[in-house]
Amino acid sequence: MADKSMDGLNTFTAEVKQDVDTSRKLRVGIIGCGWIADSHIKAYLKQPDVEIVAGADLIPGKAAAFFAKYGVEGVKTDYASHKEMIDDKDLNLDVVSICTYNRQHAEPAIYALDHGINVLLEKPFTVTLDEAVEVIKAEKRSGKVLSIGFQPRLDANMQMIKKIVQSGELGKIYYIQTGGGRRRGIPTPFGTTFIEDKTAGLGALADIGCYSLDMVLNAVGYPKPLTVSGYKSAFFGTDPNYCGYRADKRAEYASKFGVDDFAAAFIRLEGDIILDFRISWAMNMDTPGDTIILGTKGGLRIPSTECWNGTVGGPMKIYHEVAGSQVETEIPVIKMKEGLFDLKIRTFLDACKNGTAAPVPSSQIIYNQAILDGIARSAECGHEVEINVPEI
Ligand SMILES: NC(=O)c1ccc[n+]([C@@H]2O[C@H](COP(=O)([O-])OP(=O)(O)OC[C@H]3O[C@@H](n4cnc5c(N)ncnc54)[C@H](O)[C@@H]3O)[C@@H](O)[C@H]2O)c1
């Protein structure tokens, strides 16, 4: 039975502000000019209160070619790395977007914060929990804004999940099953930075797993993780016959593959909540299942979702009792006008300008990182481990 009363919730609130104060422009630098930097620059170019002044990439000429592609002129790019760009005092940078591969998240973020620059750091937060702790220490030292690049959180459907849980409609939450995956989808569109240990550090677990975790943890209020029993494997990525790689690159990519392409875990969260998680870049299955959130008064089914693309896989359903009958209430999919990357950049800029809280705060994402770190550690040692997140 579909309950039409939920139609009234078919609205979205976090729209891009129309009344942007252009009297003060923020000076922006981009660190790492690869694939995801495209989304950042496209969104910055739509903002009327932004001046893009610099870009850096380790690969000589890459930053200059990147800005030329977008017809952005007058941008300084002659830097060997993030460090030289941040050291250039003439730039007077207000904000940087850090769009580097995972193993180069912590160092540039700490360096920028220690130089008084606001930071939008791409996801995953870092590779290890220790790195994330060091970044947060720098954030605290600096008093600047640090936001982590989880744009799906700004999707109206994702926000609906949180609204439903927070409304109490489901009662006390005690079990969550989440994750997602691809049958053949190891990301190698521009080379091997996602699959080599020296650049990525973690594979599917961090790349798309962090989104699944954020979807449900954000909904239930980011409870502290306590213990985890984790598993990870790499059967597909290391296979020289893996058909998801370009035919002429299979042997090379398989030999370079140094991360996970599948991970699973059983996690205990504070408040007596169990989190059952699995994620895949490649497997012999189309999906490892829908996300489900079970509570004492209702259960929420979120159809198998490509949450890394920012939304749910179809209408969600609440399973509950109404007047003694077991009913299902369908939640219509909300279509959004705004692009999630535009919202990600705008909400970050607003926080920098107004000195308000980061849209995706490190105080939450530290728990996401602690889980990724715990899964990796547990998978290494082959048994359950404790998760200890230090007070910072
Ligand atoms: N939010 C999203 O939707 C989304 C999507 C894709 C990727 N990402 C994340 O963005 C990050 C980058 O991914 P990508 O696909 O753009 O990678 P990429 O390999 O295409 O680009 C990264 C670039 O950073 C440069 N770089 C590395 N360290 C540097 C440093 N210290 N200083 C200057 N340049 C440096 C590299 O030379 C490279 O050109 C990853 O962490 C990934 O998880 C986020």
The ligand as an SDF file (V2000), in Angstrom:
LIG
                    3D

 44 48  0  0  0  0  0  0  0  0999 V2000
   33.9350   13.4920   -5.0870 N   0  0  0  0  0  0  0  0  0  0  0  0
   33.9140   12.7340   -6.1540 C   0  0  0  0  0  0  0  0  0  0  0  0
   32.8690   12.5060   -6.7670 O   0  0  0  0  0  0  0  0  0  0  0  0
   35.1810   12.1320   -6.6500 C   0  0  0  0  0  0  0  0  0  0  0  0
   35.2090   11.5070   -7.9020 C   0  0  0  0  0  0  0  0  0  0  0  0
   36.4410   11.0220   -8.3650 C   0  0  0  0  0  0  0  0  0  0  0  0
   37.5830   11.1160   -7.5730 C   0  0  0  0  0  0  0  0  0  0  0  0
   37.4990   11.6970   -6.3430 N   0  0  0  0  0  0  0  0  0  0  0  0
   38.6850   11.7830   -5.4680 C   0  0  0  0  0  0  0  0  0  0  0  0
   39.5500   12.8040   -5.9680 O   0  0  0  0  0  0  0  0  0  0  0  0
   40.9060   12.4350   -5.7670 C   0  0  0  0  0  0  0  0  0  0  0  0
   41.6490   12.5900   -7.0890 C   0  0  0  0  0  0  0  0  0  0  0  0
   41.0950   11.7070   -8.0320 O   0  0  0  0  0  0  0  0  0  0  0  0
   41.3590   11.9150   -9.5910 P   0  0  0  0  0  0  0  0  0  0  0  0
   40.5480   10.9010  -10.2840 O   0  0  0  0  0  0  0  0  0  0  0  0
   41.2230   13.3250   -9.9510 O   0  0  0  0  0  0  0  0  0  0  0  0
   42.9160   11.4950   -9.6630 O   0  0  0  0  0  0  0  0  0  0  0  0
   43.9500   11.8210  -10.8070 P   0  0  0  0  0  0  0  0  0  0  0  0
   45.0450   10.8490  -10.6470 O   0  0  0  0  0  0  0  0  0  0  0  0
   43.2510   11.9400  -12.1200 O   0  0  0  0  0  0  0  0  0  0  0  0
   44.4690   13.2870  -10.4230 O   0  0  0  0  0  0  0  0  0  0  0  0
   45.2300   13.5570   -9.2920 C   0  0  0  0  0  0  0  0  0  0  0  0
   46.2740   14.5860   -9.6710 C   0  0  0  0  0  0  0  0  0  0  0  0
   46.8910   15.0740   -8.4810 O   0  0  0  0  0  0  0  0  0  0  0  0
   48.2540   15.3350   -8.7960 C   0  0  0  0  0  0  0  0  0  0  0  0
   48.9800   15.4120   -7.5110 N   0  0  0  0  0  0  0  0  0  0  0  0
   49.2130   14.4300   -6.6080 C   0  0  0  0  0  0  0  0  0  0  0  0
   49.8630   14.9040   -5.5470 N   0  0  0  0  0  0  0  0  0  0  0  0
   50.0500   16.2310   -5.7680 C   0  0  0  0  0  0  0  0  0  0  0  0
   50.6590   17.2670   -5.0040 C   0  0  0  0  0  0  0  0  0  0  0  0
   51.2050   17.0350   -3.7900 N   0  0  0  0  0  0  0  0  0  0  0  0
   50.6880   18.5210   -5.5180 N   0  0  0  0  0  0  0  0  0  0  0  0
   50.1440   18.7720   -6.7320 C   0  0  0  0  0  0  0  0  0  0  0  0
   49.5500   17.8150   -7.4990 N   0  0  0  0  0  0  0  0  0  0  0  0
   49.4980   16.5570   -7.0060 C   0  0  0  0  0  0  0  0  0  0  0  0
   48.6470   14.1960   -9.6910 C   0  0  0  0  0  0  0  0  0  0  0  0
   49.7970   14.4670  -10.4420 O   0  0  0  0  0  0  0  0  0  0  0  0
   47.3900   14.0400  -10.5370 C   0  0  0  0  0  0  0  0  0  0  0  0
   47.4920   14.7930  -11.7310 O   0  0  0  0  0  0  0  0  0  0  0  0
   40.9060   11.0150   -5.2150 C   0  0  0  0  0  0  0  0  0  0  0  0
   41.1910   11.0360   -3.8460 O   0  0  0  0  0  0  0  0  0  0  0  0
   39.4970   10.5130   -5.4720 C   0  0  0  0  0  0  0  0  0  0  0  0
   39.0200    9.6380   -4.4580 O   0  0  0  0  0  0  0  0  0  0  0  0
   36.3410   12.2260   -5.8880 C   0  0  0  0  0  0  0  0  0  0  0  0
  1  2  1  0
  2  3  2  0
  2  4  1  0
  4  5  1  0
  4 44  2  0
  5  6  2  0
  6  7  1  0
  7  8  2  0
  8  9  1  0
  8 44  1  0
  9 10  1  0
  9 42  1  0
 10 11  1  0
 11 12  1  0
 11 40  1  0
 12 13  1  0
 13 14  1  0
 14 15  2  0
 14 16  1  0
 14 17  1  0
 17 18  1  0
 18 19  2  0
 18 20  1  0
 18 21  1  0
 21 22  1  0
 22 23  1  0
 23 24  1  0
 23 38  1  0
 24 25  1  0
 25 26  1  0
 25 36  1  0
 26 27  1  0
 26 35  1  0
 27 28  2  0
 28 29  1  0
 29 30  1  0
 29 35  2  0
 30 31  1  0
 30 32  2  0
 32 33  1  0
 33 34  2  0
 34 35  1  0
 36 37  1  0
 36 38  1  0
 38 39  1  0
 40 41  1  0
 40 42  1  0
 42 43  1  0
M  CHG  2   8   1  16  -1
M  END
$$$$
